[in-house]
Amino acid sequence: MAFPIRTCVVCAEEFELRPGKPGFANRCPACSEPESAEPAAQAGLASGDLKADRELNEARRRTIRDMLYRKES
């Protein structure tokens, strides 16, 4: 049985749609690979970024606490 032939929406090249093909059903294997590699490159954060986020979250919590529990005179 032959596999269905599809046309890639990115590069307009024809390819066979095989059952174990990684990526999208409307993109050829060559056009599907770069997208799967991008999220892995952005996953790591530097320690300086984490410290800045921690300080920012602490300031937010302090502001919200002050707004909630201040006495109305």
N, C-alpha and C positions, 0 to 999 in steps of 0.2 A: 504494500500500500504506500503510495507516495504522500509526502507531507504537503500541506497547502502552501502555495507560494503567495507571499505578501509583499507589499511595497512599503519601504521605510518612509515615515513621515518627515524625517529629518534630512536624509540624503537622497531620497527617491530611488534607492537601490533595491532590487528584488532579492528576497531571501526566503529560505524554507522555514516555516514555523514548526520547530521540533518540540516534543513534549518537555524536555528538561532544560530548555533555553533560558538563561538568566535574563532578567530585564523585562521590558514591556513587549506585549504581543504585536504592537504596531511599529516597533523599531528594530533595526538589524542589531546583531550582537556587538558590532563595532560602536554603534551610537548609544547602546545601553550601558556600556562599561563605565564611562567617565562619571555619570550621575551617581553610581553606587559608591564611588571612591570619595566624593566630595564630603558627605557627612562625617566620615571617619577623620578627616583632616581638621574639622572644626570642633571635634568632641573635646579635646583637651583645653583646660584653662590654666593660665599661669598662676602662681601662688599670689602674686601682687593683685591680680584680678579678684581672687577669692577674698583677700583681706579688704579690698575696697568695697566689695559687695557686702561683707559682714558689717563693716562700719556704716554703710548706707542703710542696711536693714535695721541696725540698732537705732539710728537716728529716726527712722520712720516709726519704730515701735515707741520710742520715747515721746515723739510728737503726738501720736494717737492716744497714748496713755494720758498725757497732759490735757488733751482736748476732752477726753471722756470724764476725767475725774476732777477737773477744776471746779471750784465753787463759784456759783453764780451769786453775785452780791447785788 
